[in-house]
Amino acid sequence: MDIGGLGGGLGEWAWARHHNVLSWYVRPLFLLPFCFFAWRRSGLGIAATLVALATSMAWFPVPAEVSPGVRTMLAAERDYLLGPWTAWKLALALLVPLALAALGAAFWWRAWRFGLVVLNAMALAKIGWTFAFSPVQGAVAHLLPAAVGMVLVNAGLLLGLRFRRSVGTGGRARR
């Protein structure tokens, strides 16, 4: 199987590295620079972050051992991606760029509370998708990385906002 139809086995090469669970923990963290660059209104920073996010599953080595849960989750993901694409499936897939656009717009326009709502809706939707389309064993394998990512990104954004506010008030947090 050649994921994405990439020639020369590049898709297979990247897919094998996606089995490294470390990539599952790292990928949500890209939402931090994404939000930062949206806040700074840097289109180049946003674009670079999206390229990094898209390629990050291939940054890690192929794991020596893959747990059955990870295999189950990725088999479900592969089957979903390579299966027939219906109108509802296309609509569901379009939610990803729409959610990223909403997240970017929220931080671009300094509506950080709305940004946190969008961020958490994205994370919960991914977790929900996993439980809907993967057997329980695979969904459970994905749950911890997704939850840890959601907590770390929320904490990072809130700390960044607090730091930004304290710097603007001479080191005293505004109330």
Backbone as CSV, one residue per row, in Angstrom:
resi,resn,N_x,N_y,N_z,CA_x,CA_y,CA_z,C_x,C_y,C_z
1,MET,0.845,-1.173,0.000,0.000,0.000,0.000,0.887,1.232,0.000
2,ASP,0.540,2.205,-0.804,1.307,3.441,-0.906,0.390,4.573,-0.470
3,ILE,0.494,4.970,0.791,-0.357,6.014,1.347,-0.170,7.296,0.560
4,GLY,-1.280,7.886,0.171,-1.223,9.150,-0.553,-0.838,8.993,-2.012
5,GLY,-0.616,7.777,-2.478,-0.258,7.568,-3.865,1.113,8.115,-4.217
6,LEU,1.953,8.342,-3.230,3.278,8.882,-3.513,4.150,7.806,-4.136
7,GLY,4.836,8.152,-5.193,5.672,7.193,-5.885,6.938,6.849,-5.119
8,GLY,7.588,5.782,-5.516,8.866,5.403,-4.938,8.788,4.915,-3.507
9,GLY,7.615,4.603,-3.038,7.493,4.086,-1.677,7.617,5.138,-0.591
10,LEU,7.628,6.428,-0.967,7.743,7.491,0.024,6.571,7.448,1.012
11,GLY,5.383,7.161,0.520,4.215,7.056,1.388,4.369,5.935,2.399
12,GLU,4.865,4.791,1.948,5.103,3.659,2.854,6.166,4.006,3.889
13,TRP,7.207,4.679,3.461,8.293,5.075,4.344,7.751,5.970,5.465
14,ALA,6.942,6.969,5.098,6.373,7.889,6.088,5.359,7.175,6.978
15,TRP,4.544,6.314,6.388,3.505,5.613,7.157,4.134,4.722,8.236
16,ALA,5.238,4.086,7.920,5.909,3.236,8.909,6.379,4.070,10.098
17,ARG,6.790,5.281,9.859,7.249,6.163,10.943,6.096,6.713,11.759
18,HIS,4.912,6.782,11.153,3.711,7.246,11.860,3.325,6.263,12.968
19,HIS,3.844,5.058,12.926,3.597,4.062,13.977,4.372,4.389,15.253
20,ASN,5.312,5.330,15.184,6.051,5.755,16.363,5.140,6.675,17.177
21,VAL,4.761,6.245,18.361,3.782,6.968,19.174,4.295,8.355,19.569
22,LEU,5.600,8.544,19.582,6.125,9.866,19.905,5.565,10.921,18.944
23,SER,5.363,10.545,17.697,4.782,11.502,16.745,3.352,11.862,17.143
24,TRP,2.649,10.951,17.788,1.281,11.225,18.229,1.270,12.257,19.350
25,TYR,2.321,12.249,20.174,2.415,13.216,21.266,2.885,14.582,20.767
26,VAL,3.742,14.597,19.755,4.346,15.838,19.284,3.408,16.628,18.378
27,ARG,2.659,15.957,17.549,1.864,16.661,16.538,0.903,17.696,17.111
28,PRO,0.180,17.429,18.199,-0.711,18.488,18.720,0.043,19.741,19.164
29,LEU,1.305,19.574,19.552,2.081,20.718,20.034,2.328,21.760,18.940
30,PHE,2.173,21.372,17.683,2.325,22.327,16.588,1.222,23.381,16.603
31,LEU,0.163,23.125,17.346,-0.887,24.134,17.447,-0.407,25.350,18.253
32,LEU,0.600,25.173,19.100,1.146,26.314,19.844,1.800,27.339,18.909
33,PRO,2.776,26.942,18.073,3.321,27.952,17.155,2.283,28.434,16.139
34,PHE,1.345,27.575,15.762,0.279,27.991,14.849,-0.489,29.168,15.451
35,CYS,-0.895,29.021,16.715,-1.633,30.088,17.400,-0.747,31.315,17.628
36,PHE,0.515,31.083,17.972,1.454,32.195,18.171,1.591,33.016,16.892
37,PHE,1.800,32.334,15.771,1.976,33.058,14.512,0.675,33.719,14.055
38,ALA,-0.460,33.112,14.374,-1.734,33.774,14.068,-1.854,35.047,14.903
39,TRP,-1.497,34.955,16.184,-1.539,36.129,17.073,-0.629,37.240,16.537
40,ARG,0.540,36.833,16.052,1.516,37.798,15.510,1.175,38.214,14.081
41,ARG,0.146,37.589,13.519,-0.321,37.876,12.157,0.782,37.627,11.131
42,SER,1.413,36.468,11.296,2.492,36.073,10.398,2.031,34.916,9.516
43,GLY,1.660,35.244,8.293,1.240,34.211,7.341,2.352,33.218,7.050
44,LEU,3.582,33.711,6.968,4.721,32.831,6.722,4.904,31.856,7.891
45,GLY,4.787,32.352,9.114,4.905,31.482,10.286,3.811,30.423,10.325
46,ILE,2.593,30.833,9.983,1.476,29.882,9.937,1.753,28.821,8.883
47,ALA,2.173,29.245,7.701,2.446,28.297,6.612,3.567,27.332,6.992
48,ALA,4.643,27.849,7.580,5.757,26.986,7.987,5.307,25.980,9.044
49,THR,4.458,26.418,9.960,3.951,25.507,10.989,3.092,24.414,10.362
50,LEU,2.276,24.763,9.390,1.433,23.755,8.729,2.274,22.744,7.956
51,VAL,3.356,23.215,7.330,4.260,22.278,6.639,4.910,21.348,7.659
52,ALA,5.361,21.904,8.776,5.965,21.078,9.820,4.954,20.068,10.358
53,LEU,3.735,20.502,10.587,2.690,19.601,11.077,2.422,18.469,10.084
54,ALA,2.336,18.817,8.815,2.033,17.816,7.789,3.145,16.784,7.619
55,THR,4.374,17.191,7.857,5.496,16.276,7.648,5.973,15.592,8.928
56,SER,5.486,16.029,10.066,6.043,15.569,11.346,5.856,14.082,11.614
57,MET,4.862,13.454,10.998,4.684,12.026,11.258,5.865,11.209,10.734
58,ALA,6.646,11.802,9.838,7.785,11.081,9.261,9.118,11.466,9.895
59,TRP,9.106,12.288,10.920,10.355,12.735,11.536,10.970,11.702,12.463
60,PHE,10.207,10.731,12.874,10.651,9.791,13.896,11.036,8.465,13.266
61,PRO,11.915,7.721,13.913,12.308,6.424,13.337,11.162,5.420,13.433
62,VAL,11.263,4.418,12.600,10.299,3.316,12.676,10.477,2.656,14.044
63,PRO,9.410,2.456,14.790,9.567,1.851,16.116,9.985,0.385,16.009
64,ALA,10.770,-0.053,16.983,11.205,-1.458,17.017,10.004,-2.373,17.254
65,GLU,9.105,-1.925,18.105,7.888,-2.690,18.394,6.695,-1.755,18.313
66,VAL,5.595,-2.284,17.808,4.361,-1.512,17.710,3.296,-2.252,18.496
67,SER,2.645,-1.541,19.420,1.621,-2.179,20.233,0.413,-2.555,19.377
68,PRO,-0.325,-3.565,19.792,-1.528,-3.950,19.042,-2.534,-2.804,18.923
69,GLY,-2.649,-1.973,19.964,-3.575,-0.842,19.903,-3.190,0.160,18.827
70,VAL,-1.892,0.443,18.719,-1.406,1.364,17.700,-1.650,0.775,16.310
71,ARG,-1.355,-0.504,16.154,-1.612,-1.162,14.863,-3.086,-1.079,14.492
72,THR,-3.951,-1.333,15.471,-5.392,-1.299,15.238,-5.848,0.096,14.831
73,MET,-5.360,1.108,15.551,-5.742,2.498,15.256,-5.293,2.900,13.863
74,LEU,-4.047,2.612,13.529,-3.534,3.029,12.228,-4.131,2.218,11.082
75,ALA,-4.484,0.972,11.343,-5.182,0.191,10.310,-6.551,0.810,10.033
76,ALA,-7.243,1.237,11.082,-8.543,1.887,10.907,-8.379,3.210,10.160
77,GLU,-7.346,3.968,10.502,-7.089,5.238,9.832,-6.779,5.006,8.352
78,ARG,-5.942,4.011,8.076,-5.599,3.680,6.686,-6.845,3.264,5.906
79,ASP,-7.646,2.383,6.507,-8.863,1.927,5.828,-9.807,3.093,5.553
80,TYR,-9.900,3.998,6.513,-10.763,5.166,6.341,-10.253,6.033,5.190
81,LEU,-8.968,6.325,5.184,-8.398,7.206,4.166,-8.423,6.594,2.770
82,LEU,-8.209,5.290,2.683,-8.139,4.639,1.376,-9.473,4.080,0.907
83,GLY,-10.488,4.124,1.774,-11.815,3.643,1.405,-12.513,4.620,0.478
84,PRO,-13.713,4.261,0.060,-14.475,5.151,-0.838,-14.756,6.507,-0.180
85,TRP,-14.652,7.554,-0.979,-14.907,8.904,-0.479,-16.302,9.342,-0.910
86,THR,-17.196,9.357,0.055,-18.578,9.781,-0.178,-18.692,11.272,0.124
87,ALA,-19.850,11.835,-0.155,-20.064,13.264,0.097,-19.931,13.581,1.586
88,TRP,-20.473,12.738,2.459,-20.389,13.017,3.899,-18.946,12.910,4.394
89,LYS,-18.187,11.975,3.807,-16.791,11.810,4.206,-15.967,13.027,3.760
90,LEU,-16.258,13.532,2.576,-15.584,14.735,2.102,-15.949,15.926,2.983
91,ALA,-17.213,16.045,3.346,-17.650,17.134,4.234,-16.947,17.036,5.587
92,LEU,-16.831,15.830,6.106,-16.144,15.629,7.381,-14.666,16.007,7.259
93,ALA,-14.041,15.651,6.146,-12.631,15.988,5.932,-12.434,17.497,5.813
94,LEU,-13.408,18.198,5.261,-13.293,19.650,5.120,-13.366,20.367,6.465
95,LEU,-13.847,19.673,7.493,-13.872,20.281,8.822,-12.461,20.571,9.341
96,VAL,-11.472,19.787,8.907,-10.098,19.988,9.386,-9.570,21.359,8.958
97,PRO,-9.548,21.693,7.655,-9.059,23.031,7.303,-9.972,24.147,7.819
98,LEU,-11.270,23.883,7.898,-12.170,24.907,8.437,-11.889,25.163,9.913
99,ALA,-11.630,24.107,10.667,-11.310,24.272,12.096,-9.978,24.995,12.263
100,LEU,-8.984,24.645,11.453,-7.699,25.346,11.521,-7.865,26.814,11.148
101,ALA,-8.705,27.093,10.158,-8.959,28.491,9.781,-9.645,29.234,10.921
102,ALA,-10.603,28.586,11.568,-11.298,29.216,12.703,-10.331,29.457,13.861
103,LEU,-9.458,28.488,14.119,-8.470,28.642,15.182,-7.522,29.797,14.868
104,GLY,-7.021,29.816,13.641,-6.132,30.896,13.237,-6.823,32.252,13.296
105,ALA,-8.054,32.325,12.830,-8.797,33.593,12.855,-9.027,34.064,14.282
106,ALA,-9.323,33.138,15.172,-9.572,33.515,16.568,-8.341,34.188,17.173
107,PHE,-7.175,33.611,16.942,-5.971,34.212,17.515,-5.520,35.436,16.719
108,TRP,-5.750,35.432,15.427,-5.418,36.590,14.591,-6.181,37.824,15.100
109,TRP,-7.457,37.620,15.439,-8.308,38.720,15.898,-8.317,38.853,17.417
110,ARG,-7.392,38.160,18.083,-7.191,38.258,19.536,-8.388,37.755,20.339
111,ALA,-9.205,36.904,19.753,-10.352,36.313,20.455,-9.898,34.984,21.050
112,TRP,-8.987,35.055,22.037,-8.342,33.852,22.555,-9.324,32.909,23.236
113,ARG,-10.374,33.425,23.852,-11.362,32.530,24.483,-12.042,31.664,23.418
114,PHE,-12.428,32.298,22.315,-13.012,31.540,21.207,-11.979,30.566,20.645
115,GLY,-10.725,30.990,20.597,-9.656,30.110,20.131,-9.543,28.861,20.988
116,LEU,-9.655,29.024,22.303,-9.605,27.859,23.194,-10.813,26.944,22.976
117,VAL,-11.966,27.526,22.713,-13.156,26.719,22.421,-12.925,25.908,21.146
118,VAL,-12.418,26.568,20.103,-12.154,25.874,18.834,-11.107,24.786,19.037
119,LEU,-10.041,25.119,19.732,-8.972,24.157,19.988,-9.509,22.902,20.678
120,ASN,-10.282,23.089,21.728,-10.807,21.938,22.462,-11.858,21.181,21.660
121,ALA,-12.633,21.887,20.858,-13.582,21.209,19.974,-12.836,20.342,18.959
122,MET,-11.714,20.858,18.441,-10.903,20.079,17.498,-10.381,18.806,18.160
123,ALA,-9.829,18.953,19.364,-9.264,17.795,20.066,-10.354,16.771,20.390
124,LEU,-11.476,17.246,20.871,-12.568,16.318,21.214,-13.166,15.670,19.968
125,ALA,-13.204,16.408,18.863,-13.697,15.825,17.609,-12.756,14.729,17.121
126,LYS,-11.452,14.947,17.248,-10.481,13.913,16.842,-10.634,12.673,17.716
127,ILE,-10.791,12.887,19.015,-11.005,11.744,19.916,-12.310,11.042,19.556
128,GLY,-13.362,11.808,19.316,-14.650,11.212,18.923,-14.550,10.446,17.618
129,TRP,-13.851,11.032,16.631,-13.659,10.349,15.350,-12.965,9.011,15.575
130,THR,-11.945,9.028,16.429,-11.174,7.814,16.688,-12.061,6.720,17.274
131,PHE,-12.916,7.084,18.218,-13.805,6.088,18.804,-14.895,5.650,17.820
132,ALA,-15.287,6.534,16.903,-16.320,6.193,15.925,-15.795,5.286,14.821
133,PHE,-14.541,5.462,14.415,-14.032,4.757,13.236,-12.951,3.729,13.525
134,SER,-12.522,3.614,14.753,-11.498,2.635,15.114,-12.073,1.687,16.150
135,PRO,-11.641,0.441,16.131,-12.040,-0.442,17.229,-11.572,0.142,18.567
136,VAL,-12.216,-0.247,19.633,-11.935,0.319,20.954,-10.449,0.242,21.293
137,GLN,-9.800,-0.864,20.987,-8.374,-1.008,21.308,-7.543,0.097,20.654
138,GLY,-7.838,0.419,19.414,-7.119,1.480,18.721,-7.463,2.853,19.265
139,ALA,-8.738,3.082,19.553,-9.159,4.380,20.086,-8.538,4.640,21.453
140,VAL,-8.455,3.604,22.276,-7.850,3.747,23.602,-6.354,4.047,23.469
141,ALA,-5.688,3.433,22.484,-4.261,3.701,22.265,-4.038,5.168,21.883
142,HIS,-4.988,5.751,21.202,-4.882,7.141,20.775,-5.297,8.123,21.869
143,LEU,-6.088,7.686,22.813,-6.680,8.580,23.802,-5.644,9.324,24.644
144,LEU,-4.654,8.637,25.176,-3.669,9.296,26.033,-2.872,10.361,25.273
145,PRO,-2.303,10.059,24.101,-1.597,11.123,23.378,-2.507,12.319,23.051
146,ALA,-3.759,12.043,22.686,-4.679,13.135,22.357,-4.999,13.972,23.585
147,ALA,-5.253,13.324,24.712,-5.580,14.051,25.949,-4.381,14.839,26.460
148,VAL,-3.203,14.225,26.423,-1.988,14.928,26.860,-1.740,16.141,25.962
149,GLY,-1.903,15.957,24.662,-1.729,17.072,23.732,-2.710,18.191,24.013
150,MET,-3.967,17.840,24.272,-4.978,18.852,24.547,-4.626,19.639,25.816
151,VAL,-4.218,18.940,26.860,-3.858,19.600,28.117,-2.632,20.493,27.926
152,LEU,-1.593,19.980,27.259,-0.367,20.758,27.074,-0.595,21.998,26.211
153,VAL,-1.385,21.861,25.171,-1.634,23.014,24.301,-2.481,24.054,25.040
154,ASN,-3.501,23.621,25.760,-4.287,24.568,26.566,-3.391,25.288,27.570
155,ALA,-2.568,24.523,28.284,-1.682,25.109,29.297,-0.690,26.066,28.645
156,GLY,-0.107,25.663,27.522,0.853,26.517,26.835,0.230,27.825,26.373
157,LEU,-0.970,27.751,25.824,-1.640,28.972,25.374,-1.993,29.878,26.549
158,LEU,-2.522,29.304,27.615,-2.880,30.111,28.780,-1.655,30.732,29.437
159,LEU,-0.573,29.969,29.527,0.670,30.523,30.081,1.233,31.627,29.185
160,GLY,1.176,31.397,27.877,1.644,32.417,26.945,0.837,33.695,27.053
161,LEU,-0.464,33.578,27.182,-1.309,34.758,27.336,-1.034,35.462,28.661
162,ARG,-0.837,34.676,29.712,-0.530,35.273,31.021,0.817,35.998,30.973
163,PHE,1.808,35.372,30.343,3.122,35.998,30.210,3.014,37.293,29.419
164,ARG,2.289,37.253,28.333,2.118,38.426,27.496,1.473,39.565,28.282
165,ARG,0.489,39.244,29.080,-0.176,40.255,29.897,0.745,40.796,30.984
166,SER,1.513,39.909,31.616,2.382,40.371,32.710,3.506,41.249,32.181
167,VAL,3.993,40.962,30.996,5.043,41.788,30.397,4.501,43.179,30.103
168,GLY,3.246,43.227,29.684,2.624,44.508,29.362,2.278,45.345,30.583
169,THR,2.366,44.773,31.792,2.019,45.510,33.008,3.193,45.593,33.954
170,GLY,4.416,45.506,33.426,5.595,45.606,34.270,5.803,44.423,35.199
171,GLY,5.352,43.237,34.793,5.570,42.035,35.587,4.407,41.671,36.497
172,ARG,3.396,42.573,36.592,2.218,42.261,37.406,1.102,41.812,36.485
173,ALA,0.534,40.661,36.776,-0.572,40.167,35.961,-1.791,41.078,36.149
174,ARG,-2.433,41.418,35.048,-3.665,42.213,35.127,-4.789,41.348,35.620
175,ARG,-5.718,41.953,36.303,-6.888,41.214,36.810,-8.112,41.572,36.027
